[in-house]
Amino acid sequence: MASLKSMISRLGVFVDRKRIQLHLKKTEQDLRSKDVQDLSEEEVENRKENIERLREYREAGEFPVNPKFATREPYFVDDSGTPCAMAYLIQESGYSSLVEEVAEHNNHVYLEELSGGPVVDWIESSGLSKEEAERIQPNYGSYSHVAALATNCGSFSCSLALATLSLVGGLAFLGLEWLSYRYARSFYPDKPLKSSGSFIGFSIINVMITTLGVMVFYAFLP
């Protein structure tokens, strides 16, 4: 059981890293394609530098880990000192003290909750809009237990998301069971006991495959 939890934990870390990288890549593409004619030369230059920093951060693939919450939560800086995307941009622009201040006093803040203060002041000079900064900020999952891939489901109802995935998972399981039954019968057509044993073995594997598949898809919900 411990090895299964460890495997799920490693899978969760891998899946969430890919999820965050996809989110940041799409965000970066949209930032690069935006018309910036209304920005000053200084803001345009700051924007270019921050987009490049975002690319560096995404490619490095080192993201905060959430050890405290079962749901996805923002982490400005995690317990090991890994900054989130926005914290990294602020830090690399020369405002490490601001990152430390936020991490100490408001480490799980959503940028959309901020209407003023040093972070908003930084955003206003960064060449990014506040809406863009909010989009850059992802949430981070927990991997300390089997419920590792919990998500806040974004714009989805979590109940609806779970019901849908449970239905899909159930249908997938039934399909695998049907295939397993046919294969077990074809392997040992004249040996019912061996056929039944093979089918039970396939069923155990099917449960694991279906469960992990549902968890992976659930983790990729926005």
URMOTA-V552274 format. One line per field, one symbol per residue. burial: + if it has 24 or more other ideal C-beta (glycine too) atoms within 12 Angstrom, else -. A space follows every 10 residues. Layout:
# URMOTA-V552274
burial = ???
This chain:
# URMOTA-V552274
burial = -------++- +++++++-++ +-+++-++-- +--------- -----++--+ +-+++-++-- --++++--+- -+++++++-- -+++++++++ +++-+--++- -++---++++ +--+----++ -++-++++++ -+++++++++ +++----+++ +++------- +---+---+- --+--++--+ ---+------ -------++- -++--+---+ ++++++-+++ +-
